[in-house]
Amino acid sequence: MSTEKKPEPPKLDPEFKSLIPALTDEERDDLTVSLMKHGCRDSLIIWQEEGILLDGHNRLELCEGLGISYRVAYLSIPSREKAKKWIIENQLARRNLSAEQKSYYRGILYNRHKRPDGGHGDQKSGCQSDPPKSGGHFDHPIVQTDRPEETTAERLAKEHKVSESTIKRDGKFAAAVDAIAEDNPDLRKQILSRQTRVTKADVQAVAALPKEQRAEVAALGTRAIADKGREIREGGPLRGESEKGSKPAQFNAQTNDNIEWAKWSWNPVTGCQCGCSYCYARDIAMRFEGTFEPRFRPERLAAPINTRVPDKAETDIGYRNVFVCSMADLFGEWVPQEWIDAVLEACRNSPQWNYLFLTKNPARLPLIDFPENAWVGTTVDVQARVKPAIEAFRNVKATVRFVSCEPLRESVVFPTMEMFDWVIIGGQSKTSREGEAQPQWEWVWSLTQKARDDGCKVYWKPNLRPERPREYPDQERVESNPTGALVLE
């Protein structure tokens, strides 16, 4: 790459420019202030062979408007496809991308291998379709190895630290965005903007429409895509009605103040076979249904779609948090994988929520492909659960990983808590089989200190009321040393 003063404005390619995320109003203001104060410190990157701008579109626009000079750097790239690949990978290397933007870029990388001119699709990628050339920046020599060949999804999953299933879903999302952008090119940036409320599910639902219908929706913009996407999904297999058939399924507003970290509960699966003597959920189920046997309730899968995120969620994250299966253990050994997959798919289709999952069977968690809006936790109420929790969570892939020490029934010691982001500590509520109980203060304090030392956020439940110290000084010792001076014995 060579650098020099710009001889003339670089060419702008509409397709290349569409791959650059739009700035939010705040980001544009910050960049403007920075340019006016410090000038354009980073060079614009230009494709040497074609003179087309690859990186720096927003800086170029602002610099020209403000009359600020800039430098350019030239990058030699052998083909247009490789130039697009460079733009995508350059964007993925940045930290300020939204989840939708990351998904879109990963999806493009995956999809480009599925086209006849793009490589192998999801075939084995142990060798290249084109012979290597010498001297180019993008050369990749063939390396012979005894290691099993990787699919494109496997390779990208490792590179970007996500699951193969996520990569494949990214491919579908990127294809849907591009299909809609064919009808309205401006929509690509709008859909991927952090300021839009269009969900991935909305985009894919609209993209699946016949071309004429899709074009009609695209012409009306992102609001129309969101409305049409919801209409399609509510009218499809995910639309559920309550058992009484009176109205579509929705979340339950939490009435238990002890679960204040999630204002909503959602139970598409109910029942549990753990048999915990302190289980409040069993008492509730037996009271209203007469059974606590595991049961799948598909009519409740549409609740995330049918429930509106309240305005309070902007200032209190609890109003965006949904406790999934508060009346069950979704990952118990007795739960069929099909039930889990159906619940997680419903979560993916409504990414406006945060979904909190809690289990006493953490060994199953590393095998689960969680959506990006999942908070995944395990219960550790006694020391025997510590080791299984640590071993499992070293390999759990989730946005938030947490441990719930509630009820804390004995002193629990973790050798490390580095695999967790969040620690919840609570007491024991009254049930039909056991009374209310509080953990000893030393247990709570030592666990809190360990969590903080290892960088975890700590949340004390409202039902945690550790016995406050009520100690008095040793009377004999006080009388023998009334001045309080240090006595060396």
Secondary structure per residue as TSV (DSSP state, phi and psi in degrees):
chain	resnum	aa	ss	phi	psi
A	1	M	-	360.0	130.5
A	2	S	E	-113.4	152.4
A	3	T	E	-125.1	139.7
A	4	E	E	-159.9	167.4
A	5	K	E	-63.0	144.4
A	6	K	-	-71.3	124.6
A	7	P	S	-79.7	-29.6
A	8	E	S	-160.5	159.6
A	9	P	-	-59.0	138.9
A	10	P	-	-70.5	157.9
A	11	K	B	-75.1	147.7
A	12	L	-	-111.5	127.8
A	13	D	-	-105.7	123.1
A	14	P	H	-57.0	-39.9
A	15	E	H	-67.6	-44.0
A	16	F	H	-62.7	-42.5
A	17	K	H	-64.8	-32.4
A	18	S	H	-67.7	-17.4
A	19	L	T	-83.3	-7.0
A	20	I	S	-93.9	125.8
A	21	P	-	-60.4	141.8
A	22	A	-	-71.7	144.5
A	23	L	-	-80.1	144.5
A	24	T	-	-73.9	166.2
A	25	D	H	-59.7	-39.3
A	26	E	H	-67.0	-42.1
A	27	E	H	-64.7	-39.5
A	28	R	H	-64.7	-41.8
A	29	D	H	-63.6	-43.1
A	30	D	H	-63.3	-42.2
A	31	L	H	-66.3	-38.6
A	32	T	H	-61.9	-46.7
A	33	V	H	-60.8	-43.1
A	34	S	H	-62.8	-43.7
A	35	L	H	-64.3	-40.5
A	36	M	H	-69.4	-32.1
A	37	K	H	-85.3	-41.3
A	38	H	H	-115.2	-8.4
A	39	G	-	79.6	-179.4
A	40	C	-	-89.0	96.7
A	41	R	-	-79.0	-29.0
A	42	D	S	-98.9	136.6
A	43	S	-	-70.1	146.6
A	44	L	E	-76.4	141.5
A	45	I	E	-101.4	126.7
A	46	I	E	-120.0	138.9
A	47	W	E	-71.7	113.0
A	48	Q	T	-59.8	-44.6
A	49	E	T	-68.1	-29.1
A	50	E	T	-116.5	-10.3
A	51	G	T	70.1	23.2
A	52	I	E	-99.1	138.3
A	53	L	E	-69.0	130.1
A	54	L	E	-104.2	-37.0
A	55	D	E	-146.9	134.1
A	56	G	-	115.3	22.2
A	57	H	H	-61.8	-43.2
A	58	N	H	-69.0	-40.5
A	59	R	H	-64.6	-40.2
A	60	L	H	-60.9	-46.9
A	61	E	H	-60.2	-45.4
A	62	L	H	-71.1	-39.8
A	63	C	H	-61.9	-43.0
A	64	E	H	-67.1	-36.3
A	65	G	H	-70.7	-31.6
A	66	L	H	-95.1	-6.2
A	67	G	T	72.5	30.8
A	68	I	-	-97.4	133.2
A	69	S	-	-75.1	159.6
A	70	Y	-	-149.4	163.2
A	71	R	E	-108.3	161.6
A	72	V	E	-128.6	155.5
A	73	A	E	-129.5	139.5
A	74	Y	E	-103.5	135.9
A	75	L	E	-122.6	125.9
A	76	S	-	-86.3	120.6
A	77	I	-	-134.0	133.9
A	78	P	S	-74.3	-21.0
A	79	S	-	-152.7	164.3
A	80	R	H	-65.3	-40.6
A	81	E	H	-60.9	-40.5
A	82	K	H	-69.5	-31.3
A	83	A	H	-66.8	-42.5
A	84	K	H	-62.9	-41.4
A	85	K	H	-61.4	-39.3
A	86	W	H	-63.6	-42.9
A	87	I	H	-60.4	-46.9
A	88	I	H	-62.7	-48.7
A	89	E	H	-66.6	-33.6
A	90	N	H	-65.3	-39.2
A	91	Q	H	-69.1	-41.0
A	92	L	H	-63.5	-23.1
A	93	A	T	-76.6	-10.0
A	94	R	-	-86.8	155.8
A	95	R	S	-96.9	-12.2
A	96	N	-	-99.4	22.6
A	97	L	-	-81.7	145.9
A	98	S	-	-75.7	166.8
A	99	A	H	-61.1	-37.3
A	100	E	H	-67.6	-38.5
A	101	Q	H	-65.6	-44.2
A	102	K	H	-60.7	-44.5
A	103	S	H	-60.3	-42.6
A	104	Y	H	-63.9	-46.8
A	105	Y	H	-65.8	-41.8
A	106	R	H	-62.4	-38.9
A	107	G	H	-64.0	-38.5
A	108	I	H	-63.2	-45.2
A	109	L	H	-60.0	-38.5
A	110	Y	H	-69.8	-46.0
A	111	N	H	-68.2	-30.6
A	112	R	T	-65.6	-20.6
A	113	H	T	-85.3	-5.0
A	114	K	T	-95.9	-13.2
A	115	R	S	-81.5	153.6
A	116	P	T	-56.7	-33.0
A	117	D	T	-95.1	5.5
A	118	G	T	-109.2	-2.4
A	119	G	-	125.9	-133.1
A	120	H	-	-108.1	1.4
A	121	G	T	62.1	-134.1
A	122	D	T	-98.8	25.4
A	123	Q	S	-77.8	173.9
A	124	K	B	-65.2	135.9
A	125	S	-	-115.4	39.0
A	126	G	S	-75.4	-18.7
A	127	C	S	-139.2	170.5
A	128	Q	-	-103.8	154.3
A	129	S	S	-77.3	-28.2
A	130	D	S	-104.1	142.4
A	131	P	-	-66.5	145.2
A	132	P	-	-67.8	145.2
A	133	K	-	-105.7	163.4
A	134	S	S	-103.0	144.7
A	135	G	S	87.0	-6.2
A	136	G	-	-90.5	154.9
A	137	H	T	-66.0	-26.2
A	138	F	T	-104.2	15.9
A	139	D	-	-67.9	141.7
A	140	H	-	-135.2	94.7
A	141	P	-	-63.5	147.5
A	142	I	-	-72.8	128.7
A	143	V	-	-114.3	124.2
A	144	Q	-	-78.1	134.7
A	145	T	-	-149.8	151.6
A	146	D	S	-86.9	-5.4
A	147	R	S	-67.8	142.0
A	148	P	-	-57.2	141.8
A	149	E	-	-68.4	149.4
A	150	E	-	-102.2	148.4
A	151	T	B	-80.2	165.0
A	152	T	H	-59.1	-42.1
A	153	A	H	-62.7	-40.9
A	154	E	H	-63.1	-44.6
A	155	R	H	-63.9	-47.5
A	156	L	H	-67.5	-35.0
A	157	A	H	-61.3	-42.3
A	158	K	H	-67.4	-42.5
A	159	E	H	-62.8	-38.0
A	160	H	H	-107.2	6.1
A	161	K	T	57.5	47.3
A	162	V	S	-132.4	178.8
A	163	S	-	-85.7	162.3
A	164	E	H	-62.5	-38.9
A	165	S	H	-61.8	-37.2
A	166	T	H	-62.9	-43.3
A	167	I	H	-60.3	-42.9
A	168	K	H	-67.2	-37.5
A	169	R	H	-67.2	-36.5
A	170	D	H	-59.0	-39.4
A	171	G	H	-61.4	-41.7
A	172	K	H	-67.0	-39.7
A	173	F	H	-65.5	-45.3
A	174	A	H	-62.1	-40.8
A	175	A	H	-63.4	-38.4
A	176	A	H	-67.2	-42.9
A	177	V	H	-60.5	-45.4
A	178	D	H	-66.3	-34.6
A	179	A	H	-64.5	-43.1
A	180	I	H	-68.2	-36.9
A	181	A	H	-67.1	-21.6
A	182	E	H	-62.2	-33.9
A	183	D	H	-86.1	-28.9
A	184	N	-	-149.8	92.5
A	185	P	T	-56.4	-29.4
A	186	D	T	-68.1	-18.4
A	187	L	H	-70.0	-24.1
A	188	R	H	-59.1	-50.8
A	189	K	H	-66.0	-37.9
A	190	Q	H	-66.9	-40.6
A	191	I	H	-64.9	-38.8
A	192	L	H	-86.5	-4.7
A	193	S	S	-67.5	144.7
A	194	R	T	-71.0	-9.6
A	195	Q	T	-94.2	-4.5
A	196	T	-	-87.6	158.1
A	197	R	-	-111.1	11.5
A	198	V	-	-74.6	131.4
A	199	T	-	-94.4	164.6
A	200	K	H	-59.6	-40.4
A	201	A	H	-63.7	-37.8
A	202	D	H	-60.7	-47.3
A	203	V	H	-61.2	-46.0
A	204	Q	H	-69.9	-33.3
A	205	A	H	-66.2	-43.7
A	206	V	H	-70.3	-38.6
A	207	A	H	-62.4	-26.8
A	208	A	T	-80.1	-7.2
A	209	L	S	-69.1	156.8
A	210	P	-	-55.1	150.1
A	211	K	H	-53.9	-43.8
A	212	E	H	-63.9	-43.4
A	213	Q	H	-66.7	-40.5
A	214	R	H	-61.2	-42.4
A	215	A	H	-63.7	-37.5
A	216	E	H	-63.5	-43.0
A	217	V	H	-68.3	-43.7
A	218	A	H	-61.7	-34.3
A	219	A	H	-64.3	-22.3
A	220	L	T	-92.4	-7.9
A	221	G	-	96.2	-172.5
A	222	T	H	-67.5	-34.8
A	223	R	H	-61.1	-40.7
A	224	A	H	-66.2	-36.4
A	225	I	H	-64.0	-43.8
A	226	A	H	-63.3	-44.4
A	227	D	H	-66.4	-44.9
A	228	K	H	-68.6	-39.7
A	229	G	H	-60.9	-43.6
A	230	R	H	-65.7	-40.5
A	231	E	H	-60.4	-43.4
A	232	I	H	-64.4	-45.1
A	233	R	H	-71.9	-36.4
A	234	E	H	-69.4	-27.4
A	235	G	T	-87.6	-4.0
A	236	G	T	-96.7	-159.3
A	237	P	T	-67.1	-16.0
A	238	L	T	-86.6	-6.5
A	239	R	-	-74.5	121.9
A	240	G	-	-120.4	153.3
A	241	E	B	-119.7	152.3
A	242	S	-	-63.8	164.4
A	243	E	T	-59.6	-27.0
A	244	K	T	-83.2	-8.3
A	245	G	S	73.3	18.5
A	246	S	S	-86.0	-35.0
A	247	K	S	-159.4	162.6
A	248	P	B	-61.5	150.6
A	249	A	-	-64.1	142.5
A	250	Q	-	-139.6	167.8
A	251	F	-	-65.7	157.3
A	252	N	E	-94.1	132.7
A	253	A	E	-73.0	131.1
A	254	Q	-	-65.7	132.7
A	255	T	-	-109.4	-8.2
A	256	N	-	-90.4	110.2
A	257	D	G	-63.1	-18.9
A	258	N	G	-73.5	-9.8
A	259	I	G	-115.1	50.2
A	260	E	T	-73.5	-14.1
A	261	W	T	-74.1	-9.5
A	262	A	-	-138.6	120.5
A	263	K	S	-83.6	-6.5
A	264	W	E	-128.9	151.0
A	265	S	E	-127.7	153.9
A	266	W	E	-148.3	124.2
A	267	N	-	-125.8	72.1
A	268	P	S	-70.8	-15.3
A	269	V	E	-130.0	136.4
A	270	T	E	-128.7	161.7
A	271	G	B	94.3	152.6
A	272	C	-	-155.7	151.9
A	273	Q	-	-117.9	14.7
A	274	C	S	-67.1	-35.6
A	275	G	-	75.8	26.9
A	276	C	-	-67.1	134.5
A	277	S	T	-71.7	-19.4
A	278	Y	T	-99.9	17.0
A	279	C	-	-76.0	114.2
A	280	Y	H	-76.0	-29.8
A	281	A	H	-63.6	-37.3
A	282	R	H	-62.5	-42.6
A	283	D	H	-59.5	-44.3
A	284	I	H	-63.9	-45.9
A	285	A	H	-63.4	-44.5
A	286	M	H	-65.2	-32.6
A	287	R	H	-68.9	-41.9
A	288	F	H	-99.6	-26.3
A	289	E	T	-122.3	-16.6
A	290	G	S	77.8	7.2
A	291	T	-	-153.3	153.0
A	292	F	-	-127.0	21.9
A	293	E	-	-71.2	142.5
A	294	P	-	-57.3	137.3
A	295	R	E	-149.0	135.7
A	296	F	E	-92.8	132.8
A	297	R	-	-122.8	78.6
A	298	P	G	-61.4	-23.7
A	299	E	G	-65.7	-12.7
A	300	R	G	-96.8	-0.7
A	301	L	T	-66.9	-22.0
A	302	A	T	-85.2	-0.3
A	303	A	H	-56.1	-41.5
A	304	P	H	-60.8	-34.0
A	305	I	H	-72.4	-39.8
A	306	N	H	-83.7	-10.5
A	307	T	S	-100.8	130.0
A	308	R	-	-86.2	137.7
A	309	V	-	-70.7	121.9
A	310	P	-	-71.2	156.6
A	311	D	G	-61.2	-27.3
A	312	K	G	-62.0	-20.1
A	313	A	G	-63.8	-19.9
A	314	E	G	-67.4	-27.7
A	315	T	T	-116.5	-17.6
A	316	D	-	-130.4	107.3
A	317	I	G	-62.7	-20.8
A	318	G	G	-58.2	-30.0
A	319	Y	G	-77.9	-8.1
A	320	R	T	-103.5	-9.8
A	321	N	E	-91.8	133.0
A	322	V	E	-119.9	121.6
A	323	F	E	-82.0	108.8
A	324	V	E	-86.2	129.1
A	325	C	T	58.4	54.2
A	326	S	T	-67.9	-16.1
A	327	M	T	-109.3	27.1
A	328	A	B	-163.5	174.1
A	329	D	-	-118.1	99.9
A	330	L	T	-61.4	-25.2
A	331	F	T	-108.7	19.5
A	332	G	S	-61.8	155.3
A	333	E	T	-60.3	-24.6
A	334	W	T	-84.0	-7.0
A	335	V	S	-86.4	123.3
A	336	P	-	-63.5	144.3
A	337	Q	H	-60.4	-29.8
A	338	E	H	-62.3	-35.8
A	339	W	H	-65.3	-45.2
A	340	I	H	-61.7	-46.5
A	341	D	H	-60.4	-39.8
A	342	A	H	-65.1	-41.0
A	343	V	H	-66.2	-45.6
A	344	L	H	-65.9	-34.5
A	345	E	H	-66.2	-38.7
A	346	A	H	-63.2	-36.0
A	347	C	H	-65.4	-43.2
A	348	R	H	-63.3	-33.7
A	349	N	T	-75.4	-9.7
A	350	S	-	-135.2	73.3
A	351	P	T	-75.6	3.5
A	352	Q	T	-75.2	-10.7
A	353	W	S	-105.8	160.1
A	354	N	E	-103.0	130.2
A	355	Y	E	-109.6	122.6
A	356	L	E	-103.9	123.2
A	357	F	E	-114.5	138.8
A	358	L	E	-137.5	132.7
A	359	T	E	-141.8	156.8
A	360	K	S	-101.2	7.8
A	361	N	-	-122.9	68.8
A	362	P	G	-66.0	-19.4
A	363	A	G	-59.9	-24.4
A	364	R	G	-81.9	-19.6
A	365	L	G	-64.4	-40.8
A	366	P	G	-62.2	-17.1
A	367	L	G	-89.6	-3.6
A	368	I	-	-95.8	137.2
A	369	D	-	-94.8	93.7
A	370	F	-	-82.3	146.8
A	371	P	-	-70.7	166.1
A	372	E	T	-67.8	-20.1
A	373	N	T	-98.9	27.2
A	374	A	E	-101.4	133.7
A	375	W	E	-107.5	121.6
A	376	V	E	-116.7	128.0
A	377	G	E	-137.6	167.0
A	378	T	E	-135.4	151.0
A	379	T	E	-88.9	130.9
A	380	V	-	-128.1	96.5
A	381	D	-	-101.5	-18.4
A	382	V	S	-138.1	163.7
A	383	Q	G	-59.7	-33.0
A	384	A	G	-62.1	-20.2
A	385	R	G	-88.4	-7.4
A	386	V	H	-64.6	-53.4
A	387	K	H	-60.7	-48.5
A	388	P	H	-59.0	-35.8
A	389	A	H	-65.6	-46.2
A	390	I	H	-63.4	-46.2
A	391	E	H	-61.8	-40.8
A	392	A	H	-71.1	-45.4
A	393	F	H	-75.6	-9.4
A	394	R	T	-65.8	-20.4
A	395	N	S	-122.5	8.8
A	396	V	-	-81.8	130.4
A	397	K	-	-104.4	105.2
A	398	A	-	-153.9	153.5
A	399	T	S	-62.7	-43.0
A	400	V	E	-127.8	129.7
A	401	R	E	-118.2	127.8
A	402	F	E	-139.3	164.2
A	403	V	E	-127.1	133.5
A	404	S	E	-108.6	110.9
A	405	C	E	-98.2	68.5
A	406	E	-	-146.0	124.4
A	407	P	S	-74.5	140.9
A	408	L	-	-81.3	101.3
A	409	R	-	-95.7	-10.4
A	410	E	S	-160.7	173.4
A	411	S	-	-64.4	126.1
A	412	V	-	-117.9	123.9
A	413	V	-	-118.4	121.4
A	414	F	-	-101.1	128.1
A	415	P	S	-65.7	-29.7
A	416	T	-	-155.3	149.1
A	417	M	-	-125.2	20.9
A	418	E	T	-66.4	-18.8
A	419	M	T	-84.9	-2.1
A	420	F	-	-111.2	151.7
A	421	D	S	-102.9	-21.6
A	422	W	E	-148.9	140.9
A	423	V	E	-128.6	125.7
A	424	I	E	-107.2	132.6
A	425	I	E	-126.8	132.1
A	426	G	-	-150.8	169.1
A	427	G	-	-93.2	-171.3
A	428	Q	B	-107.1	126.6
A	429	S	-	-84.3	161.1
A	430	K	-	-74.0	136.8
A	431	T	-	-131.3	-179.9
A	432	S	S	-68.9	-20.2
A	433	R	S	-108.6	-16.5
A	434	E	S	-144.6	152.8
A	435	G	-	-88.1	174.0
A	436	E	-	-64.4	143.4
A	437	A	B	-146.8	146.5
A	438	Q	-	-115.9	139.0
A	439	P	-	-72.3	156.5
A	440	Q	-	-67.0	147.5
A	441	W	H	-59.4	-37.8
A	442	E	H	-62.3	-37.1
A	443	W	H	-63.6	-45.6
A	444	V	H	-65.4	-46.0
A	445	W	H	-66.4	-44.1
A	446	S	H	-66.9	-37.8
A	447	L	H	-67.9	-40.2
A	448	T	H	-62.5	-44.0
A	449	Q	H	-63.4	-42.2
A	450	K	H	-63.3	-42.4
A	451	A	H	-60.9	-46.0
A	452	R	H	-66.0	-39.1
A	453	D	H	-61.1	-32.9
A	454	D	T	-96.6	12.8
A	455	G	T	83.6	19.1
A	456	C	-	-92.9	145.5
A	457	K	E	-77.1	145.6
A	458	V	E	-119.8	136.2
A	459	Y	E	-130.0	113.9
A	460	W	E	-89.3	126.0
A	461	K	-	-69.5	152.2
A	462	P	T	-60.5	-24.4
A	463	N	T	-82.8	4.9
A	464	L	-	-89.5	109.6
A	465	R	-	-131.1	70.9
A	466	P	-	-60.1	143.4
A	467	E	-	-61.6	121.4
A	468	R	-	-72.0	146.1
A	469	P	-	-59.3	135.5
A	470	R	-	-131.7	52.0
A	471	E	-	-91.5	150.3
A	472	Y	-	-122.7	152.3
A	473	P	-	-68.5	155.1
A	474	D	-	-66.2	114.3
A	475	Q	H	-61.2	-42.0
A	476	E	H	-64.2	-38.5
A	477	R	H	-69.8	-35.7
A	478	V	H	-66.8	-44.2
A	479	E	H	-66.4	-32.8
A	480	S	H	-78.1	-12.1
A	481	N	-	-142.1	65.5
A	482	P	T	-64.4	-23.1
A	483	T	T	-80.2	-15.6
A	484	G	-	78.8	9.1
A	485	A	-	-70.0	152.9
A	486	L	-	-66.1	127.5
A	487	V	-	-114.6	121.7
A	488	L	-	-93.1	118.8
A	489	E	-	-100.2	360.0
